[in-house]
């Protein structure tokens, strides 16, 4: 196993406090899962939910970290009722409050996405999440530096995906990262330690 996989195993392979002899663990008694539960953008697990019918499978997340956590997959576009495949979308307007618009036909999907996101974050509030991993640069899931286009078609990389913003606003201290940042060993280790502390 790679070095980062060993580190993940040390931090995340948790055993029940009272697991022997079929007794309930202390976490089970409190109604808290023994396995760390993380939200994740569905495409990172290899689900074919992207606008082009593809995925963005991340081997470290799916195969390595996935040995030690329970993933709760979320695809904002599909869950809010959009099809696969579908027309590509981007953010435009004010980076602080952008609109989600289809690129070719100019259909504004902002309210549809925000209405769904408000309901979904409340469902996730009951899921016992210890963290969330977003797909970088996504207009729904990007946690930072998402391109936001102005009236001239020029991009500013200063936006946040609509679902990512809704989730972070609802859970301001929840550890969150994106797939690209987790390719860096220091950031990856820091995230794992934070979710471990959040689970303790």
C-alpha positions in Angstrom: 0.0 0.0 0.0 1.3 3.5 -0.8 2.6 5.6 2.1 -0.5 7.8 2.2 -2.6 4.6 2.3 -0.7 3.4 5.4 -1.3 6.7 7.0 -5.0 6.5 6.2 -5.1 3.0 7.7 -3.5 4.2 10.9 -6.0 7.0 11.3 -9.2 5.5 10.0 -9.2 1.8 10.8 -11.3 2.2 13.9 -12.6 -0.8 16.0 -15.6 -0.7 18.3 -14.9 0.1 21.9 -16.9 -2.9 23.1 -16.9 -4.9 19.9 -15.9 -8.3 21.4 -18.5 -10.9 22.2 -21.2 -9.2 20.1 -21.6 -6.3 22.6 -22.5 -2.8 21.3 -19.7 -0.3 20.9 -20.0 3.0 22.8 -20.6 4.7 19.4 -23.5 2.3 18.6 -25.0 3.0 22.0 -24.9 6.7 21.2 -26.3 6.1 17.7 -23.0 7.2 16.1 -21.6 5.0 13.3 -18.2 3.3 14.0 -17.2 3.8 10.4 -16.4 7.4 9.5 -19.1 8.8 7.2 -18.1 11.3 4.5 -20.1 13.0 1.7 -18.6 13.0 -1.7 -19.4 14.1 -5.3 -20.7 11.0 -6.9 -18.6 11.3 -10.1 -15.4 10.8 -7.9 -16.5 7.3 -7.1 -16.9 6.5 -10.8 -20.6 7.0 -11.1 -21.5 8.2 -14.7 -23.4 11.3 -13.7 -21.5 14.0 -15.5 -23.0 16.2 -18.2 -21.3 14.1 -20.9 -22.2 10.8 -19.4 -18.8 10.3 -18.0 -17.2 10.2 -14.5 -14.1 11.5 -12.7 -13.2 8.4 -10.8 -10.5 9.1 -8.2 -8.6 5.9 -7.3 -7.2 7.2 -4.0 -10.6 8.3 -2.8 -12.6 5.3 -4.1 -10.1 2.5 -3.5 -7.7 3.6 -0.8 -9.6 6.0 1.5 -12.7 4.1 0.7 -11.5 1.1 2.6 -11.8 3.0 5.8 -14.8 5.3 5.4 -18.5 5.1 4.4 -19.1 7.3 1.4 -22.4 9.2 1.0 -22.4 10.1 -2.7 -24.2 13.2 -3.9 -24.6 14.5 -7.5 -26.4 17.9 -7.4 -27.3 18.0 -11.1 -28.8 14.5 -11.2 -30.5 14.8 -7.8 -32.1 18.1 -8.7 -33.7 16.4 -11.7 -31.4 17.0 -14.6 -30.6 14.3 -17.1 -27.5 12.3 -18.1 -26.2 13.4 -20.5 -27.2 17.1 -20.3 -26.2 20.4 -21.6 -23.1 21.8 -19.9 -23.5 24.7 -17.5 -21.4 27.3 -15.9 -21.6 30.1 -13.3 -22.0 33.7 -14.4 -22.6 37.1 -13.0 -21.6 38.3 -9.5 -19.1 35.8 -8.0 -20.6 36.4 -4.6 -24.1 35.3 -5.9 -23.6 33.7 -9.3 -26.3 32.2 -11.6 -26.1 28.7 -12.9 -26.8 28.9 -16.6 -26.7 26.4 -19.5 -23.9 27.4 -22.0 -25.7 26.9 -25.3 -29.4 27.5 -24.7 -29.0 29.9 -21.8 -31.5 28.2 -19.4 -31.1 29.5 -15.9 -31.0 26.6 -13.5 -30.1 28.6 -10.4 -33.4 28.4 -8.4 -33.8 24.7 -9.3 -30.4 24.0 -7.9 -30.7 26.2 -4.8 -34.2 24.8 -3.9 -32.9 21.3 -4.1 -29.7 22.2 -2.2 -31.6 23.6 0.7 -33.5 20.3 1.1 -30.5 18.2 0.6 -28.3 19.8 3.2 -31.0 19.3 5.8 -31.1 15.6 4.9 -27.3 15.5 5.2 -27.6 17.1 8.7 -29.2 13.8 9.8 -26.5 11.6 8.1 -23.8 12.0 10.7 -21.2 13.3 8.2 -17.6 13.9 9.4 -16.5 15.7 6.2 -17.2 16.2 2.5 -15.0 15.8 -0.6 -16.1 18.0 -3.5 -15.3 17.8 -7.2 -13.0 20.7 -8.0 -14.1 23.4 -10.4 -17.6 22.2 -10.7 -20.3 24.9 -10.9 -22.3 22.9 -8.3 -19.6 21.3 -6.2 -16.4 23.4 -6.5 -15.3 24.6 -3.1 -13.2 27.5 -4.4 -11.7 29.1 -7.5 -14.7 28.0 -9.7 -14.8 30.1 -12.9 -17.5 32.7 -12.9 -18.1 34.4 -16.3 -19.0 38.1 -16.8 -21.1 39.7 -19.5 -18.1 39.7 -21.9 -17.6 36.0 -21.4 -14.4 36.5 -19.4 -13.9 34.1 -16.5 -12.9 35.1 -13.0 -11.7 32.1 -10.9 -13.3 33.3 -7.7 -16.6 31.5 -7.4 -18.0 28.7 -5.2 -20.3 26.0 -6.6 -23.9 26.4 -5.5 -24.3 23.2 -3.6 -20.8 23.6 -2.0 -21.8 27.0 -0.8 -25.1 25.8 0.6 -23.4 22.9 2.5 -20.5 25.0 3.9 -23.0 27.7 5.0 -25.1 25.1 6.8 -22.1 23.3 8.4 -19.4 26.0 8.7 -17.0 23.8 10.8 -17.4 20.6 8.8 -14.0 19.6 7.2 -14.3 19.9 3.5 -11.8 19.5 0.6 -11.8 18.9 -3.1 -10.3 16.0 -5.1 -7.4 18.1 -6.6 -6.2 19.5 -3.3 -6.3 16.0 -1.8 -3.6 15.0 -4.3 -1.2 16.9 -2.1 0.2 14.7 0.7 0.2 17.5 3.4 -3.3 18.6 2.6 -4.5 15.0 2.4 -3.0 14.1 5.8 -4.5 17.3 7.3 -7.9 16.5 6.0 -7.8 12.9 7.3 -6.7 14.1 10.8 -9.5 16.6 10.9 -12.2 14.0 9.9 -10.7 11.6 12.5 -11.0 14.3 15.2 -14.5 15.1 14.1 -15.5 11.4 14.5 -14.0 11.0 17.9 
